[in-house]
Amino acid sequence: MQAILYVGHGSRVQTGNEQFKTFIDRIKSSFSHFQTYAFIELSAPTIQEGIDRCVKAGATKIAVVPVLLLTAYHANKDIPDELKKAKRRYPSIELTYGRPFGIHQDVIQVAMDRLKQAGLQTMNGTREEGTTILVIGRGSSDGNQPSDVAKIGRLLYERLACDNVEIGFLAATTPTVEQGLLKCERLRAKNVYVLPYLLFTGVLMNELAQQIKVRNQGTDTNYILCDFLGFDFGLEGVLEARAKEAIEMEPMSL
């Protein structure tokens, strides 16, 4: 029997975990297989507990889908390590492992929607002088994430009426959020649209909101904090495609 295990990051803020669960519930009708979820850290159920649920339901094949925006340490190391542990516990179970969302047109569209909701215009031949987008990634010690966020920034620049894009990260790598803010100020940006490239709210999102609030009180730059991407309806097709891919992947081996 086929099962699908959706793996999210997990948050200390329960609202973020509930947002994840609601998103998974919306996608379940796309498949007839047994489906459940787990978190990498900070919340339950764990990945091992998610695997246990699938096995208890009668699964002999489990497709594991990382519900993550970009490929980084969690996708490359943490989840595979947990799946190796699960394979040792259940050697007869076939485990397949899918991909994060990645740089996907539908995700870029949601990011554009958040910026437009905050007041930034679509590119129509004229750029808004002194307007910068600051894309904020979660951050990872994996070297791929900064380059991926920079690519996302470039795609947004091509589509929206800003005259500059910068990037910053909430943790684990540079440039930090503070460094990104300082660069915008050194470039004398008038309006900076701060885009949290995140799937859910949490401690880091709350800290970013406070940081922007303080910044607006102490500088001449006008910072506009956009909403995080969230589990938007526009992302359902991406998750469905990633789940189908995961089902069709070759089984993992120890």
N, C-alpha and C positions, 0 to 999 in steps of 0.2 A: 504494500500500500504506500502511495506517495503522500508525503507531508511537506509543508512549507513552514520554515521557521524564519520570521522577520526579526532582525537584530538591530536595535536602536542603540544610541549612545548611552542614554540614561542621564538623569538630572537630580540634583538635590531639591530642586523646586518641583513639587508634585504636579503643578500645572503643565510643565513641559512633558512629563510622562503621560499625562492624560491626553495631551495633544497628539502624541505618538500613537496611543492606543486607538483614538478616534480615527486617525488616518488609516491604520491597519484594518479597522472594522469596515471602513468604506471600500477597501479593495477586495475584501474577502469574497464578495459575490462574483468576482471574475474567475474564480476557480472552484472546482468541486472537491478538491483535496482537503484533508485536515490541515488547518492553519492555526498557528499560535505565534507568540512573540517572546522576545527576551531582551535583556539589556547588557551592554558590555560592562558597565560599572555604575555605581551610585544608586542603583535601584534594583528591585526584584521583579520578575524572576531572572536568575542568571542564565547564561548560555547553557550550562550543564542542566539546569532545571528545565529549560525549554526543550532540550533534547529528550530529557526524561518524559516530558509530556507527550511528545511525538511517539516515542516508543510505547508508552502506556496505551496510546490510542490505537496501536497496531501497525505503526509505520515500519516499513522495511527499507524505504528510501526517504531521505530528508534533504530537501533543497534549502540551503541556508542563504538568505538574502540580506546583505548589509544595507540597512536603510541609512545611508550616509551620503553627504553631498559629494565628497571628493575622496580619492584614494590616498590614504596616509597611513600612519603607524597602526591605528586600530584595524584598518582593513588588511594591511599587509602582514601584521604580526600578531596582534592580540586575538582577533577572531580565529585565524588559522591555528594558533596554539591551543585554543579551547576546543577546536574541532578535532585536533590530534588526540587530546585527552578523551574526548567522547568516543573516538574510534577505538581507542584501547579498551574502553569500558564496554563498547558494543561492536565487536569486530565483524559481526555479520551484517550490520546496518550499512547501507550505501549512503555516503554523504557527498553532496555536491555543493559547490560554493560559487556564488554569483559575484556581480560587480556593484560598486557604489553607483550613484547616479552619473557622476562625471560631468564633463562640460557638454551639456545637452541643450539643444535649442529650447526645449520646453522650460528648463530651469532658468535659462537666460531670460526668457519671456516673463517669468514670474519676478525675477530681479528687476526687469524694466518696469513692470507694473508697480512695484513698490516705490521706485523712484518717481514715476509719473504721479502716483497718488500723493507724493510729498510735494509736487509742484514742478518737477523738471519736465521740460518739453521734449518731444521727439525731434530728432534731427531732420530739418527741412531745408538745409542749405546755409543756415545762419547759426553760429554758435553763440551761446550766452557768455559774454566776456566776464572773466573773474569767477566763473562757476566751475567748481571741482566736484567730482565724485570720489569719495574715500570708501573703498571697499574693505570691509573688516572681515577677515577670516578667523576661524576658531584657532588655528595654529597647530603645528605638529612638528616633531623632530624629524619627520620624514621630509627629505629634500624636495619632493615633488610638489607639495602643496603651495609654496610661494609662487612657483612658476605657473601653476594652474590658476591661482587667484589673479596673477598678472594677465593671463590670457583672457580671463573673464572680464577684467577691467577694460581690456582692449576692445572686446566685443561690445561692451556697453558704450564706450567712447564712440564707436562707429555708428551707433544707433540713436544716441541721445545728444541734446544740444548743449553739452558741456564743453569747456575748452581744455580740460585736463582731468586725468584720473590718477589717483594715488592708492596705495594699499597699506594695510596694517593688520596686525594679528593680536588676538587676545591673550595668547600664551605660546610658550615653547619655541618661538622663532622670531625673527626680525624681518622688517621693521615692526616695532611695537605700535600699539594704538597711539601712545604719546608721541612717538617719532613721526607717525603719519600726520597727526594734528599739527605738530611744529613745522613740518615741511609745507603744509597748506598755508600756514601763516607766513612763513618766509617767502612764499610765492605770491603773497598779498591777495589770496583768494577772498572774494567778497562773500560768496555763498558756497558752503560746503555741504553736500548731501552725503550723509554718513549712512552707508548701506551695510547692515549686519547680515553677512552671508551665512545665515544660520537657519536650521530647520525648526528649532523650538526655542522657547524662552527658557531662562535659567539664571543661575548666579552670574555668569559672565555677561549676559544681556542686561541684567539689572545694574551691574557695575559700569557697563558702557553708558547706559542712560544717565547715570549719576555723573560720570566723567564729562559727558557732553553738556549737561546742565551747568556744571561748574565752569566749563570753558566759555559758555555763552555769557556768563556773568563777568568774565575777566579779560575778554579780548574784543577787538573790533570785528573779527570774523563772525559771520552768521552761520552757525551750524544747525542743519536740519537733520534730525535723526529719523530715518525711515523705519518702517516696520521690518522685522525679520521676515525671511521668506515664508516660514511656516509650512504646514502640511497643506498647501494650496491644492484646490481641485485640479489645477493645471499640472500637478506632479503625479497624478494617479496613473496616467498612461506610462510615465517613465518607470514607476515601480512595477506596474504590470509587466512591462517588457523585461525588466531585470529579473522578475520572478520566473518568467517563461525561459529566459536564458539559463537561469540556475538549474531548473529542472532538466535541461538538455545537456548540461555540462558532464564531462567525464568524472566518475567517482574519484574522490580523494583517496590517497593511500598513505600509510604511515611511512 
